[in-house]
């Protein structure tokens, strides 16, 4: 998938654990883990807003677009 999730990078920069983020934004630690691994198909804007507020960052700091290489 061409969307890369850099949530783990932002957590490391803020010296915050997934558990702490989960508590502050109101989702389970398991859901934070799924977000970090990129194994989700979508994220609510409300959740993204909460993440950005807690981590003091922009959505572009967390989500990155990298086009897949042409396989043809």
TIMI-2910 file (N, C-alpha, C, CB; in pm, 1 decimal, decimal comma, always signed):
<rs>
+----------+----------+----------+----------+----------+----------+----------+----------+----------+----------+----------+----------+------+
!      n_x !      n_y !      n_z !     ca_x !     ca_y !     ca_z !      c_x !      c_y !      c_z !     cb_x !     cb_y !     cb_z ! resn !
+----------+----------+----------+----------+----------+----------+----------+----------+----------+----------+----------+----------+------+
!    +84,5 !   -117,8 !     +0,0 !     +0,0 !     +0,0 !     +0,0 !    +89,0 !   +124,0 !     +0,0 !    -96,1 !     -0,2 !   +122,1 !  Unk !
!    +54,0 !   +221,7 !    -78,6 !   +139,9 !   +339,6 !    -89,9 !   +130,7 !   +438,3 !    +26,2 !   +107,5 !   +410,8 !   -214,9 !  Unk !
!    +41,9 !   +414,5 !   +124,1 !    +33,8 !   +502,3 !   +240,4 !   +115,8 !   +441,2 !   +353,2 !   -114,3 !   +524,4 !   +284,6 !  Unk !
!   +213,9 !   +515,3 !   +401,4 !   +302,6 !   +470,2 !   +508,5 !   +262,3 !   +543,1 !   +636,3 !   +453,9 !   +496,6 !   +473,1 !  Unk !
!   +249,0 !   +467,5 !   +745,5 !   +211,8 !   +526,2 !   +874,7 !   +338,2 !   +540,0 !   +959,0 !   +103,9 !   +438,7 !   +948,6 !  Unk !
!   +370,0 !   +663,1 !   +997,0 !   +490,1 !   +692,6 !  +1075,7 !   +456,8 !   +724,9 !  +1221,5 !   +566,1 !   +809,1 !  +1013,3 !  Unk !
!   +351,4 !   +663,8 !  +1272,5 !   +309,7 !   +690,5 !  +1409,7 !   +417,5 !   +649,6 !  +1508,7 !   +179,7 !   +617,6 !  +1440,9 !  Unk !
!   +484,3 !   +538,3 !  +1483,7 !   +590,5 !   +493,5 !  +1574,0 !   +704,2 !   +594,9 !  +1582,0 !   +644,8 !   +358,4 !  +1528,5 !  Unk !
!   +733,1 !   +661,5 !  +1469,8 !   +838,9 !   +763,3 !  +1466,5 !   +799,4 !   +881,9 !  +1554,4 !   +866,1 !   +810,5 !  +1320,5 !  Unk !
!   +673,9 !   +926,0 !  +1539,8 !   +627,0 !  +1040,0 !  +1619,1 !   +621,2 !  +1005,8 !  +1767,6 !   +489,1 !  +1085,3 !  +1570,7 !  Unk !
!   +581,4 !   +884,5 !  +1800,4 !   +580,0 !   +843,4 !  +1941,1 !   +722,1 !   +846,8 !  +1998,1 !   +518,8 !   +701,3 !  +1956,2 !  Unk !
!   +818,6 !   +798,5 !  +1921,7 !   +957,6 !   +798,8 !  +1967,6 !  +1008,1 !   +942,5 !  +1985,5 !  +1047,7 !   +722,2 !  +1867,6 !  Unk !
!   +974,4 !  +1030,6 !  +1892,5 !  +1017,7 !  +1170,3 !  +1903,1 !   +960,1 !  +1238,2 !  +2027,2 !   +976,6 !  +1247,9 !  +1778,1 !  Unk !
!   +838,6 !  +1199,3 !  +2063,0 !   +772,8 !  +1259,2 !  +2179,8 !   +798,0 !  +1179,8 !  +2308,2 !   +622,9 !  +1269,9 !  +2155,1 !  Unk !
!   +878,9 !  +1073,8 !  +2295,0 !   +911,0 !   +987,5 !  +2409,8 !   +783,2 !   +941,3 !  +2480,7 !  +1003,1 !  +1062,3 !  +2509,5 !  Unk !
!   +691,7 !   +890,4 !  +2399,9 !   +562,6 !   +846,5 !  +2451,3 !   +539,5 !   +700,7 !  +2411,2 !   +447,8 !   +937,4 !  +2398,5 !  Unk !
!   +476,8 !   +627,1 !  +2499,0 !   +443,7 !   +487,8 !  +2470,4 !   +304,3 !   +478,4 !  +2409,2 !   +452,0 !   +402,3 !  +2598,6 !  Unk !
!   +282,7 !   +370,0 !  +2337,4 !   +153,2 !   +346,8 !  +2273,9 !    +41,0 !   +346,1 !  +2376,5 !   +154,5 !   +215,1 !  +2196,9 !  Unk !
!    +67,2 !   +287,1 !  +2491,1 !    -34,3 !   +278,4 !  +2596,2 !    -78,1 !   +417,9 !  +2641,2 !    +19,4 !   +198,2 !  +2716,3 !  Unk !
!    +17,7 !   +506,5 !  +2658,6 !    -12,4 !   +643,0 !  +2701,2 !    -94,2 !   +717,0 !  +2594,5 !   +117,9 !   +719,5 !  +2731,0 !  Unk !
!    -54,9 !   +700,6 !  +2467,8 !   -129,5 !   +763,4 !  +2359,4 !   -272,6 !   +710,4 !  +2355,7 !    -59,7 !   +738,9 !  +2224,4 !  Unk !
!   -287,5 !   +580,1 !  +2366,3 !   -420,2 !   +518,2 !  +2362,4 !   -510,1 !   +575,3 !  +2471,0 !   -409,1 !   +366,2 !  +2377,9 !  Unk !
!   -457,1 !   +588,5 !  +2591,4 !   -534,8 !   +643,0 !  +2702,0 !   -576,9 !   +787,1 !  +2675,3 !   -454,9 !   +635,2 !  +2831,2 !  Unk !
!   -485,5 !   +866,2 !  +2619,0 !   -512,7 !  +1008,0 !  +2597,9 !   -609,1 !  +1035,2 !  +2482,3 !   -383,8 !  +1080,3 !  +2573,2 !  Unk !
!   -613,6 !   +944,9 !  +2383,2 !   -701,8 !   +969,4 !  +2268,6 !   -828,9 !   +884,7 !  +2273,9 !   -627,4 !   +941,6 !  +2138,8 !  Unk !
!   -837,8 !   +795,2 !  +2371,4 !   -961,1 !   +720,4 !  +2391,0 !   -982,6 !   +601,8 !  +2299,0 !  -1073,2 !   +810,7 !  +2376,0 !  Unk !
!   -873,9 !   +535,4 !  +2257,6 !   -886,7 !   +410,6 !  +2182,7 !   -802,6 !   +304,5 !  +2252,9 !   -842,1 !   +428,5 !  +2033,1 !  Unk !
!   -819,0 !   +180,3 !  +2212,1 !   -745,6 !    +72,1 !  +2277,6 !   -599,5 !    +71,4 !  +2232,9 !   -811,3 !    -63,8 !  +2247,1 !  Unk !
!   -516,7 !    +15,2 !  +2317,2 !   -374,7 !     +0,8 !  +2282,7 !   -359,3 !    -88,4 !  +2159,2 !   -294,8 !    -58,3 !  +2402,4 !  Unk !
!   -447,3 !   -187,0 !  +2145,6 !   -443,9 !   -274,9 !  +2029,2 !   -470,3 !   -196,0 !  +1900,6 !   -547,1 !   -388,0 !  +2044,6 !  Unk !
!   -564,4 !   -102,0 !  +1905,6 !   -592,2 !    -20,2 !  +1787,0 !   -475,3 !    +71,1 !  +1753,8 !   -718,5 !    +63,1 !  +1808,2 !  Unk !
!   -406,5 !   +123,1 !  +1855,7 !   -286,0 !   +203,4 !  +1830,5 !   -181,0 !   +115,9 !  +1763,0 !   -229,9 !   +264,4 !  +1963,2 !  Unk !
!   -167,3 !     -6,6 !  +1809,2 !    -71,2 !   -100,3 !  +1750,4 !   -104,4 !   -127,9 !  +1603,9 !    -69,3 !   -232,0 !  +1829,8 !  Unk !
!   -232,5 !   -146,7 !  +1573,9 !   -273,8 !   -169,0 !  +1435,3 !   -244,3 !    -46,5 !  +1349,1 !   -423,4 !   -203,3 !  +1428,9 !  Unk !
!   -267,2 !    +71,7 !  +1403,7 !   -235,0 !   +194,9 !  +1330,7 !    -85,8 !   +203,1 !  +1302,7 !   -280,8 !   +318,9 !  +1410,0 !  Unk !
!     -5,2 !   +176,3 !  +1405,0 !   +140,7 !   +184,0 !  +1389,6 !   +190,0 !    +89,9 !  +1281,4 !   +210,2 !   +151,7 !  +1521,6 !  Unk !
!   +130,9 !    -28,8 !  +1273,9 !   +176,9 !   -129,2 !  +1177,7 !   +122,0 !   -104,9 !  +1037,6 !   +137,2 !   -267,6 !  +1224,4 !  Unk !
!    +25,6 !    -12,8 !  +1025,0 !    -33,4 !    +14,2 !   +894,5 !   -134,7 !    -90,3 !   +852,3 !    +73,9 !    +23,7 !   +791,4 !  Unk !
!   -180,2 !   -172,4 !   +945,5 !   -273,1 !   -280,9 !   +913,0 !   -419,3 !   -238,8 !   +922,7 !   -248,6 !   -398,3 !  +1004,5 !  Unk !
!   -445,4 !   -111,8 !   +909,5 !   -583,0 !    -62,8 !   +908,9 !   -615,0 !    -11,7 !   +769,5 !   -604,3 !    +49,0 !  +1015,7 !  Unk !
!   -741,3 !    -12,8 !   +735,5 !   -782,0 !    +34,2 !   +603,3 !   -821,9 !   +180,4 !   +605,4 !   -896,8 !    -49,4 !   +550,9 !  Unk !
!   -837,3 !   +235,2 !   +724,0 !   -875,6 !   +374,7 !   +734,7 !   -863,0 !   +422,8 !   +878,4 !  -1017,8 !   +395,1 !   +684,2 !  Unk !
!   -869,7 !   +552,2 !   +892,1 !   -865,2 !   +612,7 !  +1025,4 !   -963,6 !   +729,7 !  +1024,9 !   -718,2 !   +660,2 !  +1063,7 !  Unk !
!  -1041,7 !   +741,1 !  +1129,4 !  -1137,2 !   +851,2 !  +1138,0 !  -1061,5 !   +982,4 !  +1156,1 !  -1237,5 !   +829,0 !  +1254,7 !  Unk !
!  -1115,0 !  +1086,9 !  +1095,3 !  -1053,8 !  +1218,9 !  +1111,8 !  -1052,0 !  +1259,2 !  +1258,4 !  -1128,7 !  +1324,2 !  +1028,8 !  Unk !
!  -1153,8 !  +1221,0 !  +1332,1 !  -1160,5 !  +1253,0 !  +1475,1 !  -1042,8 !  +1189,5 !  +1549,8 !  -1294,8 !  +1204,5 !  +1535,4 !  Unk !
!  -1011,8 !  +1064,6 !  +1515,3 !   -898,9 !   +995,8 !  +1578,4 !   -767,7 !  +1060,8 !  +1537,0 !   -898,3 !   +846,0 !  +1541,1 !  Unk !
!   -755,6 !  +1093,2 !  +1409,0 !   -635,0 !  +1159,3 !  +1359,2 !   -616,4 !  +1294,6 !  +1427,4 !   -642,2 !  +1177,0 !  +1206,3 !  Unk !
!   -725,3 !  +1366,7 !  +1445,7 !   -719,4 !  +1495,6 !  +1514,4 !   -669,1 !  +1479,0 !  +1657,4 !   -857,3 !  +1562,5 !  +1514,6 !  Unk !
!   -719,5 !  +1380,0 !  +1726,8 !   -677,2 !  +1355,5 !  +1865,2 !   -528,7 !  +1318,2 !  +1871,4 !   -762,7 !  +1243,5 !  +1928,5 !  Unk !
!   -484,6 !  +1234,9 !  +1779,6 !   -343,6 !  +1195,2 !  +1775,1 !   -256,8 !  +1319,4 !  +1754,4 !   -318,5 !  +1090,8 !  +1661,6 !  Unk !
!   -295,5 !  +1402,8 !  +1658,7 !   -217,6 !  +1523,0 !  +1628,6 !   -215,8 !  +1619,6 !  +1747,4 !   -274,6 !  +1593,3 !  +1504,7 !  Unk !
!   -327,2 !  +1629,5 !  +1816,5 !   -333,5 !  +1719,7 !  +1932,8 !   -238,5 !  +1669,1 !  +2042,0 !   -480,2 !  +1729,8 !  +1987,8 !  Unk !
!   -244,3 !  +1539,5 !  +2072,2 !   -162,5 !  +1483,7 !  +2179,4 !    -13,9 !  +1486,6 !  +2143,4 !   -206,2 !  +1340,3 !  +2210,1 !  Unk !
!    +18,4 !  +1454,2 !  +2018,1 !   +159,0 !  +1448,8 !  +1976,4 !   +210,7 !  +1583,5 !  +1926,3 !   +176,7 !  +1344,4 !  +1867,8 !  Unk !
!   +122,7 !  +1684,5 !  +1921,4 !   +158,9 !  +1817,5 !  +1873,8 !   +227,2 !  +1808,8 !  +1737,5 !   +250,7 !  +1887,9 !  +1975,2 !  Unk !
!   +152,1 !  +1753,7 !  +1641,1 !   +207,4 !  +1735,2 !  +1506,8 !    +98,2 !  +1757,1 !  +1403,5 !   +269,6 !  +1594,1 !  +1491,1 !  Unk !
!   +133,7 !  +1744,5 !  +1278,3 !    +41,9 !  +1756,8 !  +1166,2 !    +12,8 !  +1616,9 !  +1109,7 !   +100,9 !  +1850,5 !  +1056,2 !  Unk !
!   -102,4 !  +1598,6 !  +1042,3 !   -131,4 !  +1467,9 !   +982,0 !    -19,5 !  +1419,0 !   +889,9 !   -261,4 !  +1475,0 !   +904,1 !  Unk !
!    +44,7 !  +1510,6 !   +819,7 !   +154,8 !  +1473,4 !   +730,6 !   +278,3 !  +1421,9 !   +803,2 !   +193,0 !  +1590,8 !   +646,9 !  Unk !
!   +286,3 !  +1446,7 !   +933,8 !   +396,7 !  +1391,5 !  +1012,6 !   +372,8 !  +1243,7 !  +1041,3 !   +413,7 !  +1469,5 !  +1144,5 !  Unk !
!   +247,7 !  +1202,8 !  +1032,2 !   +209,4 !  +1065,0 !  +1065,3 !   +186,9 !   +981,2 !   +939,9 !    +83,1 !  +1064,3 !  +1151,2 !  Unk !
!   +126,0 !  +1041,8 !   +838,6 !    +92,6 !   +970,0 !   +715,3 !   +179,2 !  +1018,8 !   +600,4 !    -56,2 !   +987,5 !   +680,5 !  Unk !
!   +228,1 !   +924,6 !   +522,0 !   +317,3 !   +957,1 !   +409,9 !   +273,5 !   +877,5 !   +287,9 !   +466,8 !   +926,6 !   +445,3 !  Unk !
!   +278,0 !   +940,1 !   +173,0 !   +243,7 !   +873,1 !    +48,0 !   +370,3 !   +837,1 !    -27,6 !   +152,4 !   +961,9 !    -38,7 !  Unk !
!   +385,3 !   +707,9 !    -59,5 !   +496,8 !   +662,0 !   -140,5 !   +437,5 !   +575,8 !   -251,9 !   +603,0 !   +582,1 !    -54,6 !  Unk !
!   +437,7 !   +626,8 !   -374,5 !   +378,0 !   +549,8 !   -483,3 !   +447,8 !   +415,7 !   -503,0 !   +382,4 !   +629,6 !   -612,4 !  Unk !
!   +367,2 !   +315,1 !   -532,9 !   +423,9 !   +183,3 !   -559,7 !   +497,0 !   +188,6 !   -692,6 !   +313,7 !    +73,0 !   -561,0 !  Unk !
!   +604,7 !   +111,9 !   -701,2 !   +678,9 !   +108,5 !   -826,0 !   +599,5 !    +33,8 !   -929,4 !   +816,4 !    +44,4 !   -807,2 !  Unk !
!   +607,4 !    +79,9 !  -1053,6 !   +534,9 !    +15,6 !  -1163,0 !   +588,1 !   -125,7 !  -1185,0 !   +546,8 !    +98,8 !  -1292,9 !  Unk !
!   +498,7 !   -222,6 !  -1182,7 !   +539,2 !   -362,7 !  -1195,0 !   +531,9 !   -410,5 !  -1339,9 !   +451,3 !   -451,2 !  -1106,4 !  Unk !
!   +502,2 !   -319,0 !  -1430,4 !   +484,6 !   -356,2 !  -1570,0 !   +605,4 !   -343,7 !  -1645,2 !   +382,9 !   -278,2 !  -1633,6 !  Unk !
+----------+----------+----------+----------+----------+----------+----------+----------+----------+----------+----------+----------+------+
</rs>
